[in-house]
Amino acid sequence: MRAIFWKEVKSYFYSPIAYVLIGMFILISSIMFWPNLISAYGEFNGNLSSMGYILVFIVPILTMRILAEDRKNGTEVLLLTSPVKLSEIVIGKYLAALFVFMVMVLISFVYPIILVIFGAAITPQLVGGYVGFILLGASFIAVGVFSSSVTENQIIAAILGFVFLLIIWIADGIGSMVGGITAKILYWFSLLSRYEDFNKGILRLNAVIYYLSFIAVFLFITIMVIERRRWSKG
């Protein structure tokens, strides 16, 4: 799995995609942060919440090639016949995409550091906001990896990932409009409702477990999709 992980990380940084996505993330985040700097407003959690919108667009592009490219190039067969377990292949590729995302998160630390220089304080709310943001991004990446597993076309994989993430993003809004038991179901499945708790500084173990379970389920489904394709080809 380690070899798969480093191979994918190198492929990200040996091509423009990682630099372009990181640059886009920094640019849009900086534009969002600029009003805080002008007004000397020390609260950064609102920015983190807004940065979640960026992930809906960036994550599908980040993950679109991670499995689709192997299938298109025919290298998927070589991976599936290698001594490495299928689960290790999927998890290794997932962790590589997560690594790129964590680079973005680490770079974003510069914003609260700037606020601290201007007199703001590091609060439990900010810590909770970052924990929630990381878990949200990690969950989005799991959805993106799944989207990349169902097609060999990277553009289609990106579109599918965007649609899935958009549905997840607006699930709460749909629930509030329909009401009743449907709203309760959508709220229970919602990633954002739990993220908002983190963003308020409320750290709940059951929410962390939910995010990790969400990631595990989508990675498991991805493994099953590829496994089924392998058996269908004999």
Contacts in CASP RR format, 6 or more apart in sequence:
PFRMAT RR
TARGET T0000
AUTHOR 0000-0000-0000
METHOD contacts of the structure
MODEL  1
MRAIFWKEVKSYFYSPIAYVLIGMFILISSIMFWPNLISAYGEFNGNLSS
MGYILVFIVPILTMRILAEDRKNGTEVLLLTSPVKLSEIVIGKYLAALFV
FMVMVLISFVYPIILVIFGAAITPQLVGGYVGFILLGASFIAVGVFSSSV
TENQIIAAILGFVFLLIIWIADGIGSMVGGITAKILYWFSLLSRYEDFNK
GILRLNAVIYYLSFIAVFLFITIMVIERRRWSKG
1 84 0 8 1.000
1 88 0 8 1.000
1 89 0 8 1.000
1 91 0 8 1.000
1 92 0 8 1.000
1 95 0 8 1.000
3 84 0 8 1.000
4 84 0 8 1.000
4 88 0 8 1.000
4 89 0 8 1.000
4 92 0 8 1.000
4 93 0 8 1.000
4 96 0 8 1.000
5 92 0 8 1.000
5 93 0 8 1.000
5 95 0 8 1.000
5 96 0 8 1.000
5 99 0 8 1.000
6 96 0 8 1.000
7 96 0 8 1.000
8 66 0 8 1.000
8 92 0 8 1.000
8 93 0 8 1.000
8 96 0 8 1.000
8 97 0 8 1.000
9 96 0 8 1.000
9 99 0 8 1.000
9 100 0 8 1.000
11 96 0 8 1.000
12 18 0 8 1.000
12 96 0 8 1.000
12 97 0 8 1.000
12 99 0 8 1.000
12 100 0 8 1.000
13 19 0 8 1.000
17 61 0 8 1.000
17 62 0 8 1.000
17 65 0 8 1.000
18 100 0 8 1.000
18 103 0 8 1.000
21 58 0 8 1.000
21 61 0 8 1.000
21 62 0 8 1.000
21 100 0 8 1.000
21 104 0 8 1.000
22 100 0 8 1.000
22 103 0 8 1.000
22 104 0 8 1.000
22 107 0 8 1.000
24 54 0 8 1.000
24 58 0 8 1.000
25 51 0 8 1.000
25 54 0 8 1.000
25 58 0 8 1.000
25 104 0 8 1.000
25 107 0 8 1.000
25 108 0 8 1.000
26 104 0 8 1.000
26 107 0 8 1.000
26 108 0 8 1.000
28 51 0 8 1.000
28 54 0 8 1.000
29 47 0 8 1.000
29 51 0 8 1.000
29 54 0 8 1.000
29 108 0 8 1.000
29 111 0 8 1.000
32 47 0 8 1.000
32 50 0 8 1.000
32 51 0 8 1.000
33 44 0 8 1.000
33 47 0 8 1.000
33 111 0 8 1.000
35 41 0 8 1.000
36 42 0 8 1.000
36 43 0 8 1.000
36 44 0 8 1.000
36 47 0 8 1.000
36 111 0 8 1.000
36 115 0 8 1.000
37 114 0 8 1.000
37 118 0 8 1.000
40 118 0 8 1.000
42 115 0 8 1.000
42 118 0 8 1.000
42 119 0 8 1.000
42 120 0 8 1.000
43 120 0 8 1.000
44 111 0 8 1.000
44 112 0 8 1.000
44 115 0 8 1.000
44 120 0 8 1.000
44 126 0 8 1.000
45 125 0 8 1.000
45 126 0 8 1.000
45 129 0 8 1.000
45 199 0 8 1.000
45 200 0 8 1.000
45 201 0 8 1.000
46 199 0 8 1.000
47 111 0 8 1.000
48 129 0 8 1.000
48 130 0 8 1.000
48 133 0 8 1.000
48 199 0 8 1.000
49 195 0 8 1.000
49 196 0 8 1.000
49 199 0 8 1.000
51 108 0 8 1.000
51 133 0 8 1.000
52 133 0 8 1.000
52 136 0 8 1.000
52 137 0 8 1.000
53 169 0 8 1.000
55 136 0 8 1.000
55 137 0 8 1.000
55 140 0 8 1.000
55 165 0 8 1.000
56 140 0 8 1.000
56 162 0 8 1.000
56 165 0 8 1.000
56 166 0 8 1.000
56 169 0 8 1.000
57 162 0 8 1.000
59 101 0 8 1.000
59 137 0 8 1.000
59 140 0 8 1.000
59 141 0 8 1.000
59 143 0 8 1.000
59 144 0 8 1.000
59 161 0 8 1.000
59 165 0 8 1.000
60 144 0 8 1.000
60 147 0 8 1.000
60 157 0 8 1.000
60 158 0 8 1.000
60 159 0 8 1.000
60 160 0 8 1.000
60 161 0 8 1.000
60 162 0 8 1.000
60 165 0 8 1.000
61 158 0 8 1.000
62 97 0 8 1.000
62 100 0 8 1.000
62 101 0 8 1.000
62 141 0 8 1.000
63 97 0 8 1.000
63 141 0 8 1.000
63 144 0 8 1.000
63 145 0 8 1.000
63 147 0 8 1.000
63 148 0 8 1.000
63 157 0 8 1.000
63 161 0 8 1.000
64 144 0 8 1.000
64 147 0 8 1.000
64 148 0 8 1.000
64 154 0 8 1.000
64 155 0 8 1.000
64 157 0 8 1.000
64 158 0 8 1.000
64 161 0 8 1.000
65 148 0 8 1.000
65 154 0 8 1.000
65 157 0 8 1.000
66 93 0 8 1.000
66 94 0 8 1.000
66 96 0 8 1.000
66 97 0 8 1.000
66 145 0 8 1.000
66 148 0 8 1.000
67 76 0 8 1.000
67 90 0 8 1.000
67 93 0 8 1.000
67 145 0 8 1.000
67 148 0 8 1.000
67 149 0 8 1.000
67 157 0 8 1.000
67 222 0 8 1.000
67 226 0 8 1.000
68 148 0 8 1.000
68 149 0 8 1.000
68 151 0 8 1.000
68 152 0 8 1.000
68 153 0 8 1.000
68 154 0 8 1.000
68 156 0 8 1.000
68 157 0 8 1.000
69 75 0 8 1.000
69 154 0 8 1.000
70 76 0 8 1.000
70 79 0 8 1.000
71 151 0 8 1.000
71 152 0 8 1.000
72 152 0 8 1.000
72 153 0 8 1.000
72 154 0 8 1.000
76 226 0 8 1.000
79 89 0 8 1.000
80 86 0 8 1.000
80 89 0 8 1.000
80 226 0 8 1.000
80 230 0 8 1.000
86 223 0 8 1.000
86 226 0 8 1.000
86 227 0 8 1.000
86 230 0 8 1.000
87 219 0 8 1.000
87 223 0 8 1.000
90 145 0 8 1.000
90 149 0 8 1.000
90 219 0 8 1.000
90 222 0 8 1.000
90 223 0 8 1.000
90 226 0 8 1.000
91 219 0 8 1.000
93 145 0 8 1.000
94 141 0 8 1.000
94 142 0 8 1.000
94 145 0 8 1.000
94 219 0 8 1.000
97 141 0 8 1.000
97 145 0 8 1.000
98 138 0 8 1.000
98 141 0 8 1.000
101 137 0 8 1.000
101 138 0 8 1.000
101 141 0 8 1.000
102 134 0 8 1.000
105 130 0 8 1.000
105 133 0 8 1.000
105 134 0 8 1.000
112 120 0 8 1.000
112 122 0 8 1.000
112 126 0 8 1.000
116 122 0 8 1.000
124 201 0 8 1.000
124 203 0 8 1.000
125 199 0 8 1.000
125 200 0 8 1.000
125 201 0 8 1.000
127 201 0 8 1.000
128 198 0 8 1.000
128 199 0 8 1.000
128 201 0 8 1.000
128 202 0 8 1.000
128 203 0 8 1.000
129 198 0 8 1.000
129 199 0 8 1.000
129 201 0 8 1.000
131 198 0 8 1.000
131 203 0 8 1.000
131 208 0 8 1.000
132 194 0 8 1.000
132 195 0 8 1.000
132 198 0 8 1.000
132 199 0 8 1.000
132 211 0 8 1.000
133 195 0 8 1.000
133 198 0 8 1.000
133 199 0 8 1.000
135 195 0 8 1.000
135 198 0 8 1.000
135 208 0 8 1.000
135 211 0 8 1.000
135 212 0 8 1.000
136 191 0 8 1.000
136 192 0 8 1.000
136 195 0 8 1.000
136 211 0 8 1.000
138 211 0 8 1.000
138 215 0 8 1.000
139 191 0 8 1.000
139 211 0 8 1.000
139 214 0 8 1.000
139 215 0 8 1.000
139 218 0 8 1.000
140 165 0 8 1.000
140 168 0 8 1.000
142 214 0 8 1.000
142 215 0 8 1.000
142 218 0 8 1.000
142 219 0 8 1.000
142 222 0 8 1.000
143 161 0 8 1.000
143 164 0 8 1.000
143 165 0 8 1.000
143 168 0 8 1.000
143 218 0 8 1.000
144 157 0 8 1.000
144 161 0 8 1.000
144 164 0 8 1.000
144 165 0 8 1.000
145 218 0 8 1.000
145 219 0 8 1.000
145 222 0 8 1.000
146 164 0 8 1.000
146 218 0 8 1.000
146 219 0 8 1.000
146 221 0 8 1.000
146 222 0 8 1.000
146 225 0 8 1.000
147 157 0 8 1.000
147 158 0 8 1.000
147 160 0 8 1.000
147 161 0 8 1.000
147 164 0 8 1.000
148 154 0 8 1.000
148 157 0 8 1.000
149 222 0 8 1.000
149 225 0 8 1.000
149 226 0 8 1.000
150 157 0 8 1.000
150 160 0 8 1.000
150 225 0 8 1.000
151 157 0 8 1.000
151 160 0 8 1.000
168 190 0 8 1.000
168 191 0 8 1.000
168 192 0 8 1.000
169 192 0 8 1.000
171 186 0 8 1.000
171 187 0 8 1.000
171 189 0 8 1.000
171 190 0 8 1.000
171 192 0 8 1.000
172 186 0 8 1.000
172 187 0 8 1.000
172 190 0 8 1.000
172 192 0 8 1.000
172 193 0 8 1.000
174 186 0 8 1.000
175 182 0 8 1.000
175 183 0 8 1.000
175 186 0 8 1.000
175 187 0 8 1.000
176 183 0 8 1.000
178 186 0 8 1.000
187 193 0 8 1.000
191 211 0 8 1.000
191 214 0 8 1.000
194 204 0 8 1.000
194 207 0 8 1.000
194 210 0 8 1.000
194 211 0 8 1.000
197 204 0 8 1.000
197 207 0 8 1.000
198 207 0 8 1.000
END
